[in-house]
Amino acid sequence: AAAAEELGLLARFQRKPWVILGDARERLEASFGLASDELAILLSRWLDAASGTGSVVGIAHISGNVYFGPRLAFGAGHGMLPEQVLVANLLSHGEVGLDAVASAQPPREALPLLREVSTFKRMRWMDSQGPIARLDAAGGGELRPNVDMAVREVGSKVAPPPKEVLRRHPLIADIAEESGEVGKCLRHPNFVHLDVEGDSLEEIQRSFARNSAAR
C-alpha cells in the first residue's frame, strides 16, 4: 500500500481492487525493476499472505492487465476455486483470453475450467515459489520503488508482457499432459464489450455482476 501510494496508484487500486490495469503494471515494473512475470509472482505471494486461503494471479491476453483470484468460501462447504474467481474476473472486465497464471501449485483442480478458456494452449504457469533475481539481489529484503523510473510519456502505448518473458515458464497443458480441443470461453460469439459503470466501489461491483450475467 505504501509503494502504491508513493507511485500515485493507491486510489486506483482501492477503486478496482481485483485488477491492475496495463499502465499501472508497467509503472510497477519500471519502478521496482521487475519483469512482468516477476511482478505477477510477487503479487501472487502477497495475495496468498493477505488472503490466507490460496490464490492465483493472472495476466490477461492482449491487454496485459493483471487480475487477482483469491479462493472464496461461502460457508456450508461451498466456495469458489481461485481459478474460478480469476476467470469470472476476466469475464466481467471484457478480456479475451488468459496468457499466464502465477500460483504456489499447478492449477490441476481447475483444469476442466481452464481448458474452456480460448487461450489454454498458450497459457503458462508461473511458480510463485520460484526465485526472483531482483529480490535475490536485494538479499531477500524489501524492495523500494524508484519513482523516477515510473514516469510514462503522455500518449505512450501500453504494451503486453513480452512473449519471451512468459516463455520462460512451462505451458499448463504440458504440465497436465493435456491435449485435444479447447473451449471458446472469453471468445464465444455473443461476447461483446460492456462498459463498467459506477463511481463507488459498490456501484462498480454491481456493474461487474450485471455484465457477467449478461454474458
C-alpha atoms as one frame of an Amber mdcrd trajectory, in Angstrom:
protein
   0.000   0.000   0.000   2.854   2.373   0.819   4.514   1.750  -2.541   1.211
   2.191  -4.398   0.613   5.489  -2.621   4.154   6.648  -3.395   3.544   5.952
  -7.085   0.127   7.642  -7.033  -1.707   4.369  -7.688  -3.384   3.719  -4.345
  -6.716   5.383  -5.204  -6.957   3.357  -8.429  -6.249   0.092  -6.614  -8.857
   0.891  -3.979 -11.406   1.716  -6.697 -10.750  -1.562  -8.596  -9.196  -3.890
  -6.016  -9.108  -7.061  -8.132  -7.306  -5.719 -11.204  -4.102  -3.858 -12.076
  -4.517  -2.238 -15.479  -1.694  -2.409 -18.007  -0.363   1.119 -17.492  -0.190
   0.612 -13.720   1.510  -2.761 -14.264   4.155  -1.062 -16.413   4.726   1.611
 -13.754   5.171  -1.009 -11.050   7.581  -2.999 -13.212   9.642   0.080 -14.078
   9.788   1.438 -10.541  10.802  -1.891  -8.983  12.994  -3.057 -11.868  10.925
  -6.210 -12.394   9.894  -8.182 -15.464   6.182  -8.893 -15.962   6.446 -12.470
 -14.713   8.406 -11.410 -11.632   5.776  -8.819 -10.720   2.982 -11.395 -11.124
   4.867 -13.863  -8.928   5.405 -11.269  -6.195   1.741 -10.270  -6.369   0.788
 -13.941  -6.039   2.931 -14.261  -2.912   1.355 -11.112  -1.472  -2.185 -12.288
  -2.246  -1.512 -15.686  -0.653  -0.272 -13.975   2.501  -3.120 -11.437   2.543
  -5.937 -13.921   1.911  -4.509 -16.869   3.814  -6.627 -19.204   1.677  -4.636
 -19.768  -1.515  -4.904 -17.692  -4.669  -3.807 -17.143  -8.261  -2.736 -14.083
 -10.222  -3.345 -13.981 -13.968  -2.048 -11.939 -16.905  -4.738 -11.233 -19.489
  -4.200 -11.837 -23.196  -3.522  -8.724 -25.354  -4.328  -6.123 -22.644  -1.619
  -7.308 -20.231  -3.864  -6.416 -17.307  -3.185  -8.327 -14.092  -6.123  -9.977
 -12.310  -6.434 -11.447  -8.818  -8.172 -14.708  -7.994  -8.457 -15.413  -4.256
 -10.226 -18.531  -3.039 -13.728 -17.655  -1.818 -15.583 -19.536   0.927 -19.337
 -19.098   1.263 -19.913 -21.399   4.227 -21.525 -24.831   4.490 -18.735 -26.296
   2.387 -19.443 -24.082  -0.622 -16.983 -21.798  -2.341 -15.014 -20.987  -5.492
 -11.560 -22.088  -6.544  -9.055 -19.274  -7.129  -9.074 -20.051 -10.863 -12.871
 -19.804 -10.966 -12.693 -16.358  -9.376  -9.915 -15.382 -11.799 -11.869 -16.396
 -14.924 -15.013 -14.673 -13.603 -12.905 -11.556 -13.043 -11.595 -11.697 -16.625
 -15.116 -12.245 -17.949 -16.594  -9.294 -16.076 -13.845  -6.984 -17.379 -14.334
  -7.969 -21.026 -10.985  -9.720 -21.526 -10.479 -12.076 -24.482  -8.035 -14.581
 -23.006  -5.544 -15.533 -20.308  -1.821 -15.838 -21.051  -0.395 -16.913 -17.695
  -1.244 -17.701 -14.080   1.014 -17.463 -11.042   0.363 -19.700  -8.051   2.113
 -21.865  -5.489   0.921 -25.092  -7.148  -0.013 -26.013 -10.736  -3.769 -25.451
 -11.213  -4.664 -29.130 -11.638  -8.009 -28.958  -9.812  -9.213 -26.220 -12.125
  -8.032 -27.805 -15.390 -11.557 -28.520 -16.707 -12.368 -24.812 -16.419  -9.050
 -23.540 -17.808  -9.410 -25.856 -20.822 -12.551 -23.918 -21.718 -10.586 -20.655
 -21.973  -9.793 -19.910 -25.611  -6.077 -19.295 -24.965  -5.474 -22.512 -22.993
  -2.917 -23.942 -25.441  -0.634 -20.932 -24.904  -1.343 -20.486 -21.186   1.750
 -20.555 -18.942   2.163 -21.445 -15.276   4.484 -19.275 -13.163   5.674 -20.891
  -9.935   5.240 -18.298  -7.187   7.728 -20.213  -5.047  10.485 -19.844  -7.627
  13.475 -17.467  -7.405  13.285 -13.811  -8.444  16.608 -12.292  -9.500  15.746
  -8.721  -8.416  14.628  -9.893  -4.978  17.595 -12.219  -4.571  19.927  -9.328
  -5.422  18.351  -7.372  -2.556  19.166 -10.209  -0.187  15.509 -11.112   0.179
  14.810  -7.754   1.785  12.061  -5.266   0.986  12.065  -3.743  -2.478  11.584
   0.004  -2.670  10.157   1.728  -5.770  12.156   4.216  -7.799   9.504   6.837
  -8.529  11.616   8.496 -11.251  11.590   5.251 -13.253   7.771   5.069 -13.151
   7.103   8.171 -15.287   5.240   7.429 -18.536   5.257   9.603 -21.638   1.863
  11.146 -22.386   0.069   9.152 -25.069   2.503   6.234 -24.962   1.024   2.840
 -25.765   0.695   0.192 -23.065   2.418  -2.979 -24.246   1.530  -6.507 -23.104
   4.254  -8.543 -21.368   6.974  -9.625 -23.843   6.408 -13.128 -25.196   9.956
 -14.164 -24.350   9.313 -13.344 -20.689   6.285 -15.631 -20.485   8.071 -18.356
 -22.460  10.456 -18.786 -19.536   7.617 -20.688 -17.870   6.058 -24.050 -18.787
   2.758 -24.465 -20.572  -0.056 -25.620 -18.296  -1.079 -28.110 -20.989   2.394
 -29.710 -20.830   2.395 -29.893 -17.039  -1.012 -31.552 -17.008  -0.268 -33.630
 -20.118  -3.439 -32.249 -21.651  -4.166 -32.342 -25.369  -7.139 -32.104 -27.666
  -9.722 -29.434 -28.308 -10.219 -26.434 -26.034 -13.221 -24.221 -25.442 -14.087
 -20.725 -26.593 -14.662 -19.049 -23.241 -13.889 -15.302 -23.499 -14.267 -15.537
 -27.299 -17.724 -17.009 -27.816 -19.983 -15.326 -30.428 -22.101 -13.274 -28.041
 -19.129 -11.949 -26.089 -19.137  -8.207 -26.703 -17.691  -5.226 -24.886 -19.775
  -3.934 -21.977 -18.740  -0.784 -20.169 -18.215  -0.859 -16.415 -20.271   1.872
 -14.796 -20.363   3.451 -11.354 -18.434   5.822  -9.119 -18.347   3.951  -5.822
 -16.842   0.514  -5.255 -20.296  -0.929  -4.605 -21.697   0.501  -7.865 -18.726
  -0.837  -9.839 -19.090  -4.310  -8.350 -22.806  -4.317  -9.218 -21.877  -3.316
 -12.773 -19.405  -6.226 -12.982 -22.119  -8.607 -11.814 -24.624  -7.286 -14.381
 -22.085  -7.614 -17.201 -21.178 -11.153 -16.200 -24.843 -12.160 -16.017 -25.481
 -10.645 -19.451 -22.683 -12.700 -20.968
